[in-house]
Amino acid sequence: MHMLLAMEVLARSGNGDVDITSIIGYIVVGAIVGVLARFLVPGDDPMGIIGTIVLGILGALIGVWVAGAIFPDTAGVDWIASIIAAIVLVLLWRALNSNRVDEGREGLRPCRASAPA
């Protein structure tokens, strides 16, 4: 199923307003895309489930937009493009966040336990 069409159908409820069903749809698609992207990129990511869902939603939106700009028919391609976009976002998040973690750990020293007397 064409993801952009599915998101568009979910977003339209009679008068074109976003309803609770469309919000749940965005969250579900974001969770699927975000979890797949984090699974496909090895290593530890300093991000919780909310961050994964937000990353997945952003990846899905970017991926669908790019797939629609390149291919006339995006059936199936939009999911692949969404996951690739989310993978790029995971790598970007990791690169930006690793600099912060490294800066914060400069002053830390290992704790050594003293032997009992």
C-alpha positions as CSV (number, residue, x, y, z in Angstrom):
1,M,0.0,0.0,0.0
2,H,1.3,3.4,-0.9
3,M,2.3,5.0,2.5
4,L,1.8,8.6,1.4
5,L,-1.7,7.7,0.3
6,A,-2.4,5.9,3.6
7,M,-1.1,8.8,5.6
8,E,-3.2,11.2,3.5
9,V,-6.3,9.1,4.0
10,L,-5.7,9.0,7.7
11,A,-5.2,12.7,7.9
12,R,-8.5,13.5,6.2
13,S,-11.7,13.2,8.3
14,G,-14.6,14.8,6.5
15,N,-13.4,18.4,6.9
16,G,-9.7,17.8,6.4
17,D,-8.7,18.1,10.1
18,V,-6.3,15.7,11.7
19,D,-8.1,13.4,14.1
20,I,-7.0,10.9,16.7
21,T,-6.9,8.1,14.1
22,S,-4.4,9.9,11.9
23,I,-2.2,10.7,15.0
24,I,-2.2,7.0,16.0
25,G,-1.4,6.1,12.3
26,Y,1.6,8.5,12.3
27,I,2.8,7.0,15.6
28,V,2.5,3.4,14.4
29,V,4.2,4.2,11.1
30,G,6.9,6.1,12.9
31,A,7.5,3.3,15.4
32,I,7.8,0.7,12.7
33,V,10.2,2.8,10.6
34,G,12.2,4.0,13.6
35,V,12.6,0.5,15.1
36,L,13.7,-0.9,11.7
37,A,16.2,1.9,11.2
38,R,17.7,1.4,14.7
39,F,17.8,-2.3,14.2
40,L,19.6,-2.0,10.9
41,V,22.3,0.4,12.3
42,P,24.6,-1.5,14.7
43,G,25.7,0.0,17.9
44,D,24.1,1.7,20.9
45,D,22.0,4.8,20.4
46,P,21.3,7.2,23.3
47,M,17.6,7.5,22.4
48,G,14.4,6.2,24.0
49,I,11.1,5.0,22.5
50,I,9.7,8.5,22.0
51,G,12.9,9.5,20.2
52,T,12.6,6.4,18.0
53,I,9.0,7.2,17.1
54,V,9.8,10.8,16.3
55,L,12.9,9.7,14.3
56,G,10.7,7.2,12.4
57,I,8.0,9.8,11.6
58,L,10.6,12.3,10.3
59,G,12.3,9.5,8.3
60,A,8.9,8.4,6.9
61,L,8.0,12.0,5.8
62,I,11.4,12.6,4.3
63,G,11.5,9.2,2.6
64,V,8.0,9.5,1.1
65,W,8.9,13.0,-0.2
66,V,12.1,11.8,-1.8
67,A,10.6,8.7,-3.3
68,G,7.7,10.8,-4.7
69,A,10.2,13.2,-6.3
70,I,12.2,10.4,-7.9
71,F,9.7,7.7,-8.9
72,P,6.3,8.2,-10.5
73,D,4.9,5.1,-8.8
74,T,6.2,4.7,-5.3
75,A,4.4,1.4,-4.4
76,G,6.8,-0.3,-2.0
77,V,9.6,2.2,-2.7
78,D,8.2,4.6,-0.1
79,W,8.8,2.2,2.7
80,I,12.4,1.5,1.6
81,A,13.1,5.2,1.2
82,S,11.5,5.9,4.6
83,I,13.8,3.4,6.3
84,I,16.9,4.7,4.5
85,A,16.0,8.2,5.5
86,A,15.5,7.1,9.1
87,I,18.9,5.3,9.0
88,V,20.5,8.5,7.9
89,L,18.8,10.3,10.8
90,V,20.0,7.6,13.3
91,L,23.6,8.1,12.0
92,L,23.2,11.9,12.2
93,W,21.7,11.7,15.7
94,R,24.6,9.4,16.8
95,A,27.2,11.7,15.4
96,L,25.7,14.8,17.0
97,N,25.1,13.0,20.3
98,S,28.5,11.3,20.5
99,N,30.2,14.7,20.6
100,R,28.2,15.7,23.6
101,V,28.8,12.5,25.4
102,D,32.6,12.8,24.7
103,E,32.7,16.3,26.0
104,G,30.8,15.3,29.2
105,R,33.1,12.4,29.9
106,E,36.4,14.3,29.7
107,G,36.6,15.0,33.4
108,L,35.5,11.5,34.5
109,R,38.0,9.1,36.0
110,P,37.5,5.4,36.7
111,C,36.6,4.6,40.3
112,R,38.9,2.2,42.0
113,A,37.7,0.2,44.9
114,S,40.1,-0.1,47.8
115,A,40.9,-3.5,49.1
116,P,39.5,-4.4,52.6
117,A,42.1,-4.0,55.4
